[in-house]
Amino acid sequence: MYKVILIDDEPLARQLIKTLLQPYTQVQVVAECADGFEGFKAIQEHNPDLIFLDIQMPRLNGFEMLELLDKPPAVIFTTAFDEYALKAFESHAIDYLLKPIIKDRFEKAMQKWLQQATNREVTSIAPLLENNIYEGYQHRIVVKDNGLIRIIPAKDIYYIEANDDYIKIVTEKGSYLKKNTLSHIETTLDPQQFVRVHRSYLVPVTQLMRIEPYEKESHIALLHCGAKVMVSKSGMAKLKTILGW
């Protein structure tokens, strides 16, 4: 028996999927969730084989929830994204259902997943998460912190530092680690507000207090929070362009 979780803030959408799943006797719906917070907890509890996941949800959207999972289950997205954005899904062989969901399209998605499940094929969603297909730039970063989910507004970030396979997000309330790359986070934040001043540092321009020469062609940036970060030659060029120096 395959375990399935439905994660969608629309009750009617969840009910429709349950109805469409009725002919699939090998599938059991073990939980229904109305947002990413509930979905994250349910996945931790039930360890499902498959989730139907809405993308645009309040509190915590579908992508933010997936980024919190160490080993995401198989995903069939349910989305109202337009055809252009959906190319990202197709290029990574992750199936999706465009709302309003049509029965024939639902059955094709299920057959595709059942074939993969039977053959024990694993479709990684990591490439999808590494591509920023959000509409516009993000104004927050979601992290796990000692079992809790924290939402960090971009305006509260002092700086972000590369830390092996993680990034360290430094704020007034403390530092938080997130399994991600600095290059990926850089693409999700407004480049007019956050500047990659060094291969290891991403800094909001509002934090810059002073920049001093260091050695050769590098500099050091003094931030309002009291920290000092290295600024490379290319980072300095970016700053000059953005700040109009």
C-alpha positions as CSV (number, residue, x, y, z in Angstrom):
1,M,0.0,0.0,0.0
2,Y,1.4,3.4,-1.0
3,K,0.9,6.3,1.4
4,V,-0.2,9.6,0.0
5,I,-0.5,13.1,1.5
6,L,-2.5,16.0,0.0
7,I,-1.1,19.5,0.6
8,D,-3.3,22.2,-0.7
9,D,-5.0,25.2,0.9
10,E,-8.2,24.7,-1.2
11,P,-10.5,22.1,0.4
12,L,-12.3,21.5,-2.9
13,A,-9.0,20.8,-4.6
14,R,-8.1,18.2,-2.0
15,Q,-11.6,16.6,-2.2
16,L,-11.3,16.4,-6.0
17,I,-7.9,14.6,-5.7
18,K,-9.4,12.2,-3.2
19,T,-12.2,11.4,-5.6
20,L,-9.9,10.9,-8.5
21,L,-7.7,8.5,-6.3
22,Q,-10.6,6.2,-5.4
23,P,-10.0,3.8,-8.3
24,Y,-6.4,3.3,-7.1
25,T,-6.8,0.7,-4.4
26,Q,-3.1,0.4,-3.9
27,V,-3.0,4.0,-2.6
28,Q,-4.1,5.3,0.8
29,V,-4.5,9.0,1.7
30,V,-2.9,9.2,5.2
31,A,-3.2,13.0,5.7
32,E,-4.6,16.2,4.3
33,C,-2.9,19.6,5.0
34,A,-3.8,23.2,4.3
35,D,-0.4,24.7,4.2
36,G,3.3,24.0,4.1
37,F,3.7,23.9,7.9
38,E,1.1,21.2,8.2
39,G,2.6,19.4,5.2
40,F,6.1,19.4,6.7
41,K,4.8,17.9,10.0
42,A,2.7,15.3,8.2
43,I,5.6,14.2,6.0
44,Q,7.8,13.8,9.0
45,E,5.2,11.7,10.8
46,H,3.9,9.5,7.9
47,N,6.9,9.2,5.6
48,P,4.7,9.1,2.5
49,D,5.5,7.6,-0.9
50,L,3.9,10.5,-2.8
51,I,2.5,13.9,-2.1
52,F,0.2,16.1,-4.1
53,L,1.6,19.6,-3.5
54,D,0.1,23.0,-4.2
55,I,2.7,25.7,-4.8
56,Q,1.0,29.0,-3.9
57,M,-0.2,28.6,-0.3
58,P,-0.3,31.0,2.7
59,R,2.2,30.9,5.5
60,L,4.6,28.5,3.8
61,N,4.5,27.8,0.0
62,G,5.3,24.5,-1.6
63,F,8.9,25.2,-2.6
64,E,9.7,26.6,0.8
65,M,8.3,23.4,2.4
66,L,10.4,21.1,0.1
67,E,13.6,23.0,0.9
68,L,13.1,22.0,4.6
69,L,13.0,18.3,3.8
70,D,16.2,16.2,3.9
71,K,14.7,13.5,1.7
72,P,11.5,14.8,-0.1
73,P,9.1,12.1,-1.3
74,A,7.9,11.8,-4.8
75,V,5.9,14.9,-5.8
76,I,3.0,15.6,-8.1
77,F,2.5,19.4,-8.1
78,T,-0.9,21.0,-8.4
79,T,-0.5,24.5,-9.6
80,A,-2.0,27.4,-11.5
81,F,1.5,28.4,-12.9
82,D,1.4,29.4,-16.5
83,E,2.8,27.3,-19.3
84,Y,6.1,29.2,-19.5
85,A,6.9,28.5,-15.8
86,L,6.0,24.8,-16.2
87,K,8.8,24.2,-18.5
88,A,11.0,24.0,-15.4
89,F,9.0,21.0,-14.2
90,E,9.1,19.2,-17.5
91,S,12.9,19.6,-17.9
92,H,13.4,17.8,-14.6
93,A,10.8,15.0,-15.2
94,I,8.7,16.1,-12.3
95,D,5.0,15.8,-13.0
96,Y,2.4,18.5,-12.4
97,L,-1.3,19.0,-12.6
98,L,-2.5,22.3,-13.9
99,K,-5.6,23.6,-12.2
100,P,-8.5,23.0,-12.8
101,I,-7.4,19.4,-12.7
102,I,-8.7,17.2,-15.6
103,K,-9.3,13.5,-15.0
104,D,-7.4,12.3,-18.1
105,R,-4.3,14.4,-17.1
106,F,-4.6,13.1,-13.5
107,E,-4.6,9.5,-14.7
108,K,-1.5,10.1,-16.9
109,A,0.4,11.6,-13.9
110,M,-0.6,8.7,-11.7
111,Q,0.5,6.1,-14.3
112,K,3.8,7.9,-14.6
113,W,4.4,7.8,-10.9
114,L,3.2,4.2,-10.5
115,Q,5.6,3.1,-13.1
116,Q,8.5,4.9,-11.4
117,A,7.4,3.5,-8.0
118,T,7.1,-0.1,-9.4
119,N,10.6,0.2,-10.9
120,R,11.8,1.9,-7.8
121,E,13.0,4.9,-9.8
122,V,13.9,8.0,-7.8
123,T,13.2,11.4,-9.4
124,S,15.3,14.0,-7.6
125,I,13.7,17.4,-7.1
126,A,17.0,19.1,-6.2
127,P,17.6,20.5,-9.8
128,L,14.1,22.1,-9.7
129,L,14.8,23.7,-6.3
130,E,18.1,25.0,-7.6
131,N,16.3,26.9,-10.4
132,N,14.5,30.0,-9.2
133,I,11.1,29.7,-10.8
134,Y,9.4,31.9,-8.3
135,E,7.5,34.9,-9.6
136,G,9.8,37.8,-8.7
137,Y,12.3,37.9,-5.9
138,Q,11.8,36.5,-2.4
139,H,11.4,38.7,0.7
140,R,12.2,35.9,3.2
141,I,14.2,32.8,3.8
142,V,12.8,29.7,5.6
143,V,15.0,27.6,7.8
144,K,14.8,24.7,10.3
145,D,16.1,25.6,13.7
146,N,16.2,22.9,16.4
147,G,13.0,21.3,15.1
148,L,11.3,24.7,14.6
149,I,10.5,26.4,11.3
150,R,11.6,30.0,11.2
151,I,10.7,32.6,8.6
152,I,13.5,35.2,8.3
153,P,12.4,38.5,6.5
154,A,15.1,39.7,4.1
155,K,15.1,43.1,5.8
156,D,16.3,41.4,9.0
157,I,19.4,39.8,7.4
158,Y,22.8,41.3,8.3
159,Y,24.7,39.1,5.8
160,I,24.8,35.6,4.5
161,E,28.0,33.5,4.5
162,A,28.9,30.3,2.7
163,N,29.6,27.5,5.1
164,D,30.6,24.2,3.4
165,D,27.4,22.7,2.1
166,Y,25.3,25.2,4.0
167,I,24.8,28.9,4.2
168,K,24.9,30.9,7.5
169,I,22.2,33.5,7.7
170,V,23.2,36.2,10.3
171,T,20.5,38.3,11.9
172,E,20.0,40.4,15.0
173,K,18.3,37.4,16.7
174,G,21.1,35.0,15.9
175,S,22.7,32.9,13.1
176,Y,20.9,30.1,11.2
177,L,22.2,27.4,9.0
178,K,20.4,26.3,5.8
179,K,21.5,23.5,3.5
180,N,21.8,25.5,0.3
181,T,24.4,27.3,-1.8
182,L,25.2,31.0,-1.8
183,S,24.8,31.0,-5.6
184,H,21.2,29.7,-5.3
185,I,20.2,32.1,-2.6
186,E,21.7,35.0,-4.6
187,T,19.3,34.3,-7.5
188,T,16.3,34.4,-5.2
189,L,17.0,37.8,-3.6
190,D,16.7,41.2,-5.2
191,P,20.1,42.0,-6.7
192,Q,19.5,45.7,-6.1
193,Q,19.3,44.9,-2.4
194,F,21.7,42.0,-1.9
195,V,25.2,42.0,-3.4
196,R,27.7,39.1,-3.7
197,V,30.7,41.1,-2.5
198,H,32.9,38.0,-2.2
199,R,32.6,34.3,-3.1
200,S,31.8,33.7,0.6
201,Y,29.5,36.7,1.4
202,L,26.2,38.1,0.3
203,V,25.4,41.4,1.9
204,P,22.4,43.8,1.9
205,V,23.4,47.2,0.7
206,T,21.6,48.8,3.7
207,Q,24.1,47.1,6.0
208,L,27.1,48.8,4.4
209,M,28.7,51.5,6.6
210,R,32.2,51.8,5.2
211,I,34.6,50.1,2.8
212,E,38.3,50.2,3.4
213,P,41.3,49.0,1.3
214,Y,42.8,45.7,2.5
215,E,45.5,44.2,0.4
216,K,46.2,44.2,-3.3
217,E,42.9,44.8,-5.0
218,S,40.6,43.6,-2.2
219,H,38.7,45.6,0.4
220,I,36.9,45.1,3.7
221,A,33.3,46.2,4.3
222,L,32.3,47.4,7.8
223,L,28.6,46.6,8.4
224,H,26.2,48.5,10.7
225,C,25.9,45.3,12.7
226,G,29.6,45.5,13.6
227,A,30.8,42.7,11.4
228,K,33.6,42.9,8.8
229,V,33.4,41.0,5.5
230,M,35.9,40.6,2.7
231,V,35.1,42.4,-0.6
232,S,36.8,41.0,-3.7
233,K,37.7,42.9,-6.9
234,S,34.6,41.7,-8.7
235,G,32.5,42.4,-5.6
236,M,33.8,45.9,-5.5
237,A,32.8,46.4,-9.1
238,K,29.3,45.2,-8.4
239,L,29.0,47.7,-5.5
240,K,30.2,50.6,-7.6
241,T,27.6,49.8,-10.2
242,I,24.7,49.4,-7.7
243,L,25.7,52.4,-5.5
244,G,26.6,54.6,-8.5
245,W,30.1,55.3,-7.3
